[in-house]
Amino acid sequence: MSKQSKSFGVRDIVLVALFAAVTYLGISALRIPLPAAVGAPFIHFGNSLLVLSVLLLGGFRGGLAGAIGLGLFDLLNGYASTAPVTVILAFLVAAIVSGAFTLLKHQDSPLNLFILALVAGVSKIALEFLHGLIEKLLLGSAFTPAVVAAFTSLPATAINAISTVIIVTVLYFPLKKGLSIFDSNKGISKLG
């Protein structure tokens, strides 16, 4: 994970924008809708890219990149009503993953990456369940039917959680090495 400073420089803006764009594309490129009682869930790679953003850019910057990418997708693809919730959930997952990484003393071993991806997947499932439950309760559903409806909406989230574990574990080290060209000691001159 990159060391965070209090400043937000050009490098940070470029990397946040890059990861936001990649997250947006990760949802747009592969999107398989699934039927559900609550919302319109689908299988995608956005959550995996959010977690990679957090691990590579840090909690806030990665959360910001993921929230922008996921939120823009919702705004531009017919899910504008859920965009605020998507952004909030992205920041919550980012905070959970960042906190877990801190508990693991920022050691990015393969086992720790697997654990972090698993934590991200489980947190996303729990947060989506709570979101679905609250949504159904606010719409006037009784508690038991709301729980059932929220639970039946989780298959896409569960599949996304499994893909997060695989994708984060496989892509983290190559991406970390690739991002080293942006290291402040080397500058971005190696790109050209």
C-alpha positions as CSV (number, residue, x, y, z in Angstrom):
1,M,0.0,0.0,0.0
2,S,1.3,3.4,-0.8
3,K,2.2,5.7,2.0
4,Q,-0.3,8.5,2.4
5,S,0.5,12.1,3.0
6,K,-1.8,14.8,3.9
7,S,-1.4,16.5,0.5
8,F,-3.3,15.5,-2.5
9,G,-1.0,16.2,-5.5
10,V,-1.2,15.7,-9.2
11,R,0.0,12.1,-8.8
12,D,-2.9,11.3,-6.5
13,I,-5.4,13.0,-8.8
14,V,-4.1,11.0,-11.8
15,L,-4.2,7.7,-9.9
16,V,-7.6,8.3,-8.4
17,A,-9.0,9.2,-11.8
18,L,-7.3,6.2,-13.4
19,F,-8.7,3.8,-10.8
20,A,-12.1,5.4,-11.1
21,A,-12.1,4.9,-14.8
22,V,-10.9,1.3,-14.6
23,T,-13.6,0.6,-11.9
24,Y,-16.3,2.1,-14.2
25,L,-15.0,0.0,-17.1
26,G,-14.8,-3.1,-14.9
27,I,-18.6,-2.8,-14.3
28,S,-19.4,-1.9,-17.9
29,A,-17.4,-4.6,-19.6
30,L,-18.9,-7.5,-17.8
31,R,-22.4,-7.1,-16.3
32,I,-24.7,-10.1,-15.9
33,P,-28.1,-9.1,-14.4
34,L,-29.8,-11.4,-11.9
35,P,-33.4,-11.4,-10.8
36,A,-34.0,-10.2,-7.2
37,A,-36.7,-9.1,-4.9
38,V,-34.8,-6.0,-3.9
39,G,-32.9,-3.8,-6.4
40,A,-31.4,-4.9,-9.7
41,P,-28.2,-6.8,-8.8
42,F,-25.7,-8.0,-11.3
43,I,-22.3,-9.7,-11.4
44,H,-19.4,-7.4,-12.2
45,F,-15.8,-6.6,-11.3
46,G,-16.4,-3.2,-9.7
47,N,-16.0,-4.4,-6.1
48,S,-12.7,-6.1,-6.9
49,L,-11.4,-2.9,-8.4
50,L,-12.5,-0.9,-5.4
51,V,-10.5,-3.2,-3.1
52,L,-7.5,-3.1,-5.3
53,S,-7.8,0.7,-5.3
54,V,-7.8,0.8,-1.5
55,L,-4.8,-1.5,-1.2
56,L,-2.8,0.3,-3.8
57,L,-3.8,4.0,-3.2
58,G,-4.8,3.9,0.5
59,G,-8.1,4.0,2.2
60,F,-9.4,7.4,1.3
61,R,-7.9,7.7,-2.1
62,G,-8.9,4.1,-3.0
63,G,-12.4,4.6,-1.6
64,L,-12.7,7.9,-3.5
65,A,-11.7,6.1,-6.8
66,G,-14.1,3.3,-6.2
67,A,-16.9,5.5,-5.1
68,I,-16.4,7.7,-8.3
69,G,-16.3,4.7,-10.6
70,L,-19.2,2.9,-9.0
71,G,-21.3,6.0,-8.6
72,L,-20.7,7.2,-12.1
73,F,-21.7,3.8,-13.5
74,D,-25.0,4.1,-11.5
75,L,-25.6,7.6,-12.7
76,L,-25.0,6.9,-16.3
77,N,-26.7,3.5,-16.6
78,G,-30.2,3.8,-15.2
79,Y,-29.4,3.3,-11.5
80,A,-29.3,7.0,-10.5
81,S,-31.6,6.5,-7.6
82,T,-29.2,4.0,-6.0
83,A,-26.0,6.1,-6.7
84,P,-25.9,7.7,-3.3
85,V,-26.1,4.3,-1.5
86,T,-23.5,2.9,-3.9
87,V,-21.1,5.7,-3.0
88,I,-21.7,5.3,0.8
89,L,-21.2,1.5,0.6
90,A,-18.0,2.0,-1.4
91,F,-16.6,4.2,1.3
92,L,-17.7,1.8,4.0
93,V,-16.1,-1.2,2.3
94,A,-13.0,1.0,1.8
95,A,-12.9,1.9,5.5
96,I,-13.3,-1.8,6.5
97,V,-10.6,-3.0,4.2
98,S,-8.3,-0.2,5.2
99,G,-8.9,-0.9,8.9
100,A,-8.2,-4.6,8.3
101,F,-5.0,-3.8,6.5
102,T,-3.9,-1.7,9.4
103,L,-4.7,-4.6,11.8
104,L,-2.4,-6.7,9.5
105,K,0.3,-4.1,10.0
106,H,0.2,-3.3,6.2
107,Q,2.0,-6.5,5.4
108,D,0.9,-7.5,1.9
109,S,1.7,-11.2,1.9
110,P,-0.4,-13.5,-0.3
111,L,-2.2,-14.8,2.8
112,N,-3.0,-11.3,4.1
113,L,-4.3,-10.3,0.6
114,F,-6.6,-13.4,0.6
115,I,-7.8,-12.4,4.1
116,L,-8.4,-8.7,3.1
117,A,-10.3,-9.8,-0.1
118,L,-12.4,-12.1,2.1
119,V,-13.1,-9.4,4.6
120,A,-14.1,-7.1,1.7
121,G,-16.4,-9.7,0.2
122,V,-18.1,-10.6,3.6
123,S,-18.5,-6.9,4.4
124,K,-20.1,-6.2,1.0
125,I,-22.5,-9.1,1.5
126,A,-23.4,-7.8,5.0
127,L,-23.8,-4.2,3.9
128,E,-25.9,-5.2,0.9
129,F,-28.1,-7.3,3.1
130,L,-28.6,-4.5,5.6
131,H,-29.3,-2.1,2.7
132,G,-31.9,-4.4,1.3
133,L,-33.5,-5.0,4.7
134,I,-33.7,-1.3,5.5
135,E,-35.1,-0.5,2.0
136,K,-37.8,-3.1,2.3
137,L,-38.7,-2.0,5.9
138,L,-38.9,1.6,4.8
139,L,-41.2,0.6,2.0
140,G,-43.6,-0.9,4.6
141,S,-42.7,-4.6,4.6
142,A,-43.0,-6.6,7.8
143,F,-39.6,-7.7,9.3
144,T,-39.7,-11.4,8.2
145,P,-40.6,-10.8,4.6
146,A,-38.1,-8.0,4.5
147,V,-35.3,-10.4,5.7
148,V,-36.4,-12.9,3.1
149,A,-36.4,-10.3,0.3
150,A,-33.0,-8.9,1.3
151,F,-31.6,-12.4,1.5
152,T,-32.9,-13.4,-2.0
153,S,-31.1,-10.4,-3.5
154,L,-27.7,-11.6,-2.3
155,P,-26.6,-14.2,-5.0
156,A,-25.0,-11.5,-7.3
157,T,-23.3,-10.0,-4.3
158,A,-22.0,-13.4,-3.2
159,I,-20.6,-14.1,-6.7
160,N,-19.0,-10.7,-6.7
161,A,-17.5,-11.4,-3.3
162,I,-16.0,-14.7,-4.6
163,S,-14.6,-12.9,-7.7
164,T,-13.1,-10.2,-5.4
165,V,-11.2,-12.8,-3.5
166,I,-9.8,-14.3,-6.7
167,I,-9.1,-11.1,-8.6
168,V,-7.5,-9.2,-5.7
169,T,-5.3,-12.1,-4.8
170,V,-4.1,-12.5,-8.4
171,L,-3.8,-8.9,-9.6
172,Y,-2.5,-7.1,-6.5
173,F,1.2,-7.8,-6.9
174,P,1.4,-7.2,-10.7
175,L,-0.5,-3.9,-10.3
176,K,1.7,-2.9,-7.3
177,K,4.8,-3.5,-9.4
178,G,3.3,-1.6,-12.3
179,L,2.4,1.4,-10.1
180,S,6.0,1.6,-8.9
181,I,6.7,3.6,-12.1
182,F,4.6,6.4,-10.4
183,D,6.9,6.4,-7.4
184,S,7.9,9.9,-6.5
185,N,11.5,9.0,-6.8
186,K,11.2,7.8,-10.4
187,G,8.6,10.2,-11.7
188,I,6.4,9.3,-14.6
189,S,9.1,9.7,-17.2
190,K,9.4,5.9,-17.6
191,L,5.9,5.8,-19.1
192,G,7.0,7.3,-22.4
